[in-house]
Amino acid sequence: MGDPSRRLFLAGAAALGVSPAIARRVPAPRIINPLVRQRADAQVFRHSDGWYYMTGSVPEYDRLVLRRSRTLAGLSSATEKVLWRHLPSGPMSGFIWAPELHLIDGRWIMYFAAGPSGGGEDVFRIRTYAIRCDGPDPMTGPWSVLGQLQTPWDSFTLDSTSFVHRGTRYLSWAQREPGIDTNSNLYLAPLATPLTLAAKPARLSVPTLEWETRGFKVNEAPALLARHGRLFLTYSASATDARYCLGMLTARADADIMDPAAWSKSPVPVMTTSREHKIFGPGHNSFTTDEQGRDMLVFHARDYEQIQGDPLFDPNRHTRVQPIRYTPAGVPVFNPPVANGPLA
């Protein structure tokens, strides 16, 4: 079938009277980092319709947004649509965090975390919700609230991601579990519906290592990369300043992934701040491929270290992308985060 993005490009070129031979010699636009400024917690994926879709947290934490482009580089200037805004009152009236878009059973679903307004500690009463699109096109269809994710505990919950493995759809997320002295741990469960679990969740990771507990005891923002007969589940750890970093869990693709013992944790972070490249606090990643089919890491980071006040309210966590390298054994390599500028 070939690359759908390339086919669409060639078709458009033909409509403009450009010969296919010439069109094939036209390279995809060059990516310049940061790809999109002031978009944290970014999710970028290439859908089967040939579009790249991107969502992420806005600095105001007040709305859910989506953009798309025929090219990865084009996301930087693509028109952004507001899908939904926080409510005037109630549990979804405050901060809106970390959206992710998924097509589940033929319907577009966007997971996100939200809390109430009003100030004080109550604004961090964060829970996970979803909105649903009533139509095939997420950029044009109407969106409405589907409901709240149901987990065993009514506690701090965020950063839901979904994937299908060996015919079963799973949800992985971060949550504070009562009785465990951490800010958040990582969990996994099969889904019965987009907002209900089909089994008791498995606790995959608790922040216990030194680099996972700097400032806060955090494991959050899971993202799955399935390659070379293994599942690589990356996650973010520690406070959201320059100490923020990526960790990784690994399991065999043929293992029982609901068994926590099937997963091994990297003893060191797999992506960290690079003072040489002036990239600070890389984290909350996702995965996509570029027009050539290369695996790409999507993440956010700042290009300075010193922050005034709470890092969560510093607006300059920018979306960045870079190719993933692999060791001879097929393990992904993410470090170091590349510097600002054109991507090689």
Secondary structure, DSSP 4 states (H G I P E B T S, - for coil): ---HHHHHHHHHHHHTT--HHHHHTSPPPPPEESSBTT-EEEEEEE-TTS-EEEEEE-TT--EEEEEEESSSGGGGT--EEEEEE--SSSTTSS-EEEEEEEEETTEEEEEEEE---SSSGGGG--EEEEEEESSS-TTTS-EEEEEE-B-SS-S-EEEEEEEEETTEEEEEEEEPPTTS-SSBEEEEEEEEETTEESSPPEEEE---SGGG-SSS-BEEEEEEEEETTEEEEEEEES-SSTT-EEEEEEEETTS-TTSGGG-EE-SS-SB--BTTTTBEEEEEEEEEE-TT--EEEEEEEES-S--SS-GGG----EEEEEEPEE-TTS-EE-PSPPPSEE--
